[in-house]
Amino acid sequence: MAQKVILVDDLDHSEGDDVARREFPLLNRTFAIDLCDENHKRLNEALAFVEEVLENAREVKQASRAKKAADASPRLRGHTLTDVREWAREQGLEVPARGKMPDEILERFVAAHPDAAPEEASEEASTHDAESDISG
């Protein structure tokens, strides 16, 4: 049994013998669309205009997006700034909702959580203690 395929124009939804699948390149990609002759002519005119514009345009590099700041301060070990904010609020301290954490808050958090001290500070403290032991 024979079947009849009726193509419909993807732009104006018209049917007709002149509707056909049309392929066209754009921006290093190939697209396909079903168009009647009239809409195919309009597409070609639009593509010619775009080509003319691109010949006269210059490419611009996209500005790189700012990277999201990490939620952990290099001055803390095993804790995040979110942890510091929660702790500070529990202590009744005012802290910014985001952004740089004041040094005083970080120092108070580390004093209350010795495990949060960064390794460098811990090493400096032990070196300092060792020097005190030697000289004392």
Secondary structure as the mmCIF struct_conf table of DSSP 4:
data_model
#
loop_
_struct_conf.conf_type_id
_struct_conf.id
_struct_conf.beg_label_comp_id
_struct_conf.beg_label_asym_id
_struct_conf.beg_label_seq_id
_struct_conf.end_label_comp_id
_struct_conf.end_label_asym_id
_struct_conf.end_label_seq_id
STRN STRN1 VAL A 8 VAL A 8
TURN_TY1_P TURN_TY1_P1 ASP A 10 ASP A 12
STRN STRN2 GLU A 15 GLU A 15
TURN_TY1_P TURN_TY1_P2 ASP A 17 ASP A 18
STRN STRN3 ALA A 20 LEU A 26
TURN_TY1_P TURN_TY1_P3 LEU A 27 ASN A 28
STRN STRN4 ARG A 29 LEU A 35
HELX_RH_AL_P HELX_RH_AL_P1 ASP A 37 ASN A 56
HELX_LH_PP_P HELX_LH_PP_P1 LYS A 61 ALA A 70
BEND BEND1 ASP A 71 ALA A 72
TURN_TY1_P TURN_TY1_P4 PRO A 74 ARG A 75
BEND BEND2 ARG A 77 GLY A 78
HELX_RH_AL_P HELX_RH_AL_P2 LEU A 81 GLU A 90
TURN_TY1_P TURN_TY1_P5 GLN A 91 GLY A 92
BEND BEND3 ALA A 97 GLY A 99
HELX_LH_PP_P HELX_LH_PP_P2 LYS A 100 PRO A 102
HELX_RH_AL_P HELX_RH_AL_P3 ASP A 103 ALA A 112
HELX_RH_3T_P HELX_RH_3T_P1 PRO A 114 ALA A 116
BEND BEND4 ALA A 117 ALA A 117
HELX_RH_AL_P HELX_RH_AL_P4 GLU A 119 SER A 135
#
